[in-house]
Amino acid sequence: FTVNGIYALLDDAATDDNKSAFGIATSFNVADFAIKAELDILDGDNGAGTDYTGTQFYLDANTSVSDAMSVGGWFLYAAGDEDDAVIVDVTNWDSFNPVWGGYVGGNVVAGAPLSGWGPNSFVGNAGFIGLGLNATFNASDVLGYKFQGVYGMEEEDAVEDFDYMNVTASTKYKVATNTYFMADVIYEDVDSDAGDDDSISLWTQLQVNF
């Protein structure tokens, strides 16, 4: 059982723009499940009359069903706001986005296949409530697979109504010592006040560790 406290402050003396974040993160085991949870509260203002706000909660649970396979799921709540400006991080230097659950998407800290959707790219101040289910299967010492399905919606419907869904299939192959080829195929579908859209994208990555 572990608990960690987090505090960050970014204060721009030239513009009086300031952002702060306070968080608590914990990890523990319940029976055969590994549990992780984190709560973050963000605050501040831009020095020109606009207040910042943000509340995010993340819960993750996974378990091994065999030596080669694990399954799990996560829940993400990120509050929206009709009045203040919602922020989801302080500096964006290491953004967290569980929506991209493949080998490649898990390495990408910014951007998204479809118009930047996800918990770090809200529709205005609408916030995000999402649920993901995933599985990892190691077929051999050199070949692995990941699968994930995600459904999400707005938290503050006074700002925006949307339904978001994606399905990811991913593979990782060890080409040589310290060298891996990874590929994600992602299907996304968005229904929102702005219209409906869907996409299929392929992400690839060659990773060499030194």
Steps between C-alpha positions, in 0.01 A plus 500: 500500500649835394377859514668795332419871522548734204520879487601723209487877443568693181504879557577745218608823667481693174130430439381393849380177338523218753397133509522260790430130543462288812458125478498174693594169333480151650566141394410177678384141445156353565505122463650441153431854377756780483326832570620852418313821573572872479311820582621839372368850574612788276457874561629843405421796277639668188565837666234665286175397667467137389510231769642152439342187640538125464418179686606158375465150645651183351451139612672199341475128580662203326574135567686211339279220375798290385877528465447654156185709539371783719168684492380819662313822478505865602263784585578867442306800627601852399266780606370754253400857581255740343672816625871461580773378265565128549868397509623139502869551574749767606768481231392221259854359517380148581129476424311189609241357264374142557268522196793387279556149628728348236876459500543810281218713642623438853828669405335810353441776754327749272265486206247241393393327178172690479508875565668477839216327684567356841526601865784745432319665209150589615227642285520849648426466872277194467720265706518125448362183660647185349536126549758271339536121487828344387695178459868422443617169355865397467497238226875432536820662622507718185132562419229675702148631444283762669129568460290781646146633472403847629172683546476859622265795524490859622486584871337844456226480238422870532826554308489216246334165438715223353539123493845362430610142424820335386631147449873430483689190383876516546805280454866514602773289337861468614697541178841465662671559834364828645304567178121486478244568228155607621172569322155617615178488298241735655135543409331811644145631489379838631143628515479861619309825466751598233423189292588133468837364390688172493846389395735206471868576551826306501785605730843337469821541698850354489660514844872446558626493859861588575 
